[in-house]
Amino acid sequence: SIRGEMRLMILVRKDILSELTDVELKSVNTGIGSVLANKGGIVAFLTIRNTHFSFVTAHLEAHEGHSHYLARCANLAAIFSGARKKNTRYDATITSHHCFVCGDLNFRLELNRDNHSESHSLVRGLVDTKRWKILAEYDELLSALRNNHCLTEFRTLTCNFPPTYKVTKGEKEFLYNPKRIPSYTDRILWKSAPGLKGNVEPFLYEPCPDYDTSDHKPIRGAFAIRTNASKMTSP
């Protein structure tokens, strides 16, 4: 599915394609006036082996600062509220056994310091010494999850790698633009229905440093999922 600058592609193995049913696509704009499609989300619903999945890709409000943080949380609420399956008043987090969210969520590292240069230097120092746990303490998204500001009951893995934004295009290394605080803007999260949390097993979560055509380094994740038909699949 394509929505403005956003893309969502779901690939299904040929040997299980016949088991795929109930495919629906929905999308929501959250750009200026809720009209522009430069920001927003795409939601895909599908059922396979008696298991309801939803996949959400989103591009949320940009920029640093508390007001933009609140706007990102509001963007997510608008996407889930506006992109529901037909004939239901419930969003993807309720109608799915497993719901995955990914994309440029734009959450930043918030150091609560007035001096931008000082904040940038501090983050760079933590990156250079691989102090991932300390960086996580400044992560807006983890704070939002702890405080139920958005994506309630969703889980994500710790980013044990350098921030993926804002890097220099054309470089395979993580060379950061001094105008922006390096941040983990690109993320993957998931939520499972009650009683099914143990059916999702993440085994990969990492950036793709060789990708050099953007000021973001994309990330990738891999999950083994036990479907309701009791077969293990790796989407």
N, C-alpha and C positions, 0 to 999 in steps of 0.2 A: 504494500500500500504506500502511496505517496501523498504527502500533505505539505505543501510549501517546500521547505528545505529538509523536511523529515522523511525518513524511509523506514519501513518495517518489512523485512523479508523473513519468511518462515519456510524452512526446507523440511520435507518429510521423506523418509526413506521409502523407496518403491515397495519394499516388502511389507510395509504396514500402511500403505496409502489407502487400501480398501477399508481400513478400520477408522479412517478419519471422517468425522461427521460434524454437523452443527457449526459450520464455519460462518462467522460474522465479523465484519469490520466496522469500526466506528472511529470518529475523529472529532477533535475539539480544537478551536483556535483560542489562544490566550494572548495574542499580540495586541497591539494598540486597538482599543475599542472592542476587544474580543473578535476582531474581524481578520486582522493580518495573520497569516499562517507561518510567520517566521518563528513564532513560539506556540506551543500547544502540545498535543499528544495524539497518538494513534493507538487504538486498542484492538487486538485480534482475539476472538474467542474461538475455541475449537474443542471437540471431544474426541478422545482416542482411548480405546480399551476401558470404556465406562468411566473415564476420568475427565473432568472439565478443567480446561486450562484457559488462562488469559495471559496475553503478552502485551505489555504497555511500553511504548517508547515515547520519550518526552524531551522537549527542549524548553527549559524553564527560564524565568526572568534572570537576566544577567546582573553583573556589577556587585560590588562589595557594599556592606552596610546593612543595618538591621531592617530598614524598610524594604530592601530588596530580598532579604531573607524571608520576611513575612509574605512578600509577593510570591515567592517560590512555593511556599506552603499553600497559599491560596490557589496558585496555578494547579497544583496537584489535586486539590479538592474539586476544582472546576472540571478537570479532565475526567475524574472518576464519576462525578455527578452527571456530566453531559454525554459520556460515552457508555451507555448501558445497552445491554442486549434488548432486542425488541420484546415487547409485551412483559416487561418487568420493571418494577420501581427500584430494584436493588442493583448496586454497582458490582464491578468485577471482583471486588474483594469478598463479596458475599456469595455470588453465583458460581465462583470457581473453587475447585478443590485446591488448585495451586495457581497463584498469580505472580508473574514476574514483571518487574519494572526495570527499565534500563534507559540509558541515554545521557545527554548532556544536561544533568540536573542543576548544574551551576552553583551548587552549594560550595561555600568557600571555607578557608581557614580563617577564623576570626580571633585575632589576638588582643582585641580591645586596647589597642595602642593608637595614639594620635599621630605618631611619626611613621609615615609609610616606609621610608627608607630603612628605619630601624626594624620594622616588622619583616620586611623583605629579607634583610640580612639575617635575622633570627631564624626564619624558616629555611633559608639556604644553608645555614650552619647545621640545622637539624637534619636536613636532607643529606648533606655531605657526610654526616656521621651516622646515617641510617637510624635515626632515633624515631622510628615509626610510631611507637606507643605514645611518645610525647606529642608528635604531630596530631595523633588521633584525639588528644585532649582538646585541640582547637577546632576540630571538625564540626562545622555547622550541621551536617546531616546526622551525625551520631547524636549530637545534642537534641536535634528535632525528634529523633526516634525515642530518646530517653524521656523527653518531656511531652510526648504524644502531640507534637505540633503538626505532624503529617505522617502518613504511611504507618498508622497504628498497627502494631504487631508484625510489621515487616522486619525481616532480618537481612543483614549484609555481613560480609566478611571484612576483617581488618585489612586496610590497605598497607601491606608490608612491601611497599615499593614507592618510588618517588611520585610526587604530585604530577598529574597528567596535563596541567594547564598553568600558565600560558607559556608554551615553548616556542622556539624559533623554527619556522618552516624551513624545510630543506636540510635539517640536521637530524641525524639519528640519535644523538645524545640529548639529554634533558637540559637544554640551554634556555633559561627562563628570561622572559621579558621583564625588565625592572619596573615597568609601569603597573604590573599586577602582582599581587601576592600569590606565589605558587599554591595551587589548591587541587583537591580531589573532586573535580567537577563531574567526572565521568564515572558512573556507578552502575552496579547491578544489585537488585534487592529481590526478595521473594517472601511470600506469605502462603502458608498452608492452612486449610480448614482444621478445626479442632479434631484431634485424634489422628491427623495425618502428617504432623510435623516431622516425624521420623522417616517419612517416605521420600524425603528429598535429601540427598547427600552431595554437597559441593565438594569437588576435588581439584578445581583449578580457578584461580582468580589472579590475573596479572595484566600488565600493560603490554602494548605492542610497540616497542621502541623504534623498530625499523620503519614504521609508518611515519613519513616526514612531509606530507602534503598539507598538513593542517597545523594550527597552533595548539591543537589537542593531540595527545597520544591516546588512541582508543584502548579500551580494555576488553578482555574476554574472560568468560567464565564457563565452567563445565559442571554439569550436575547429573548424577544418576538418580532416576526417579522410579519408585515402585508404584505402578499404576494400580487402580482398583481391581484390575484383572490379575494382579499378583505376578506381573512380569516386570523385570527390570529393563528400563529403557534409558538411553542417554541422549536427550534432545540437544 
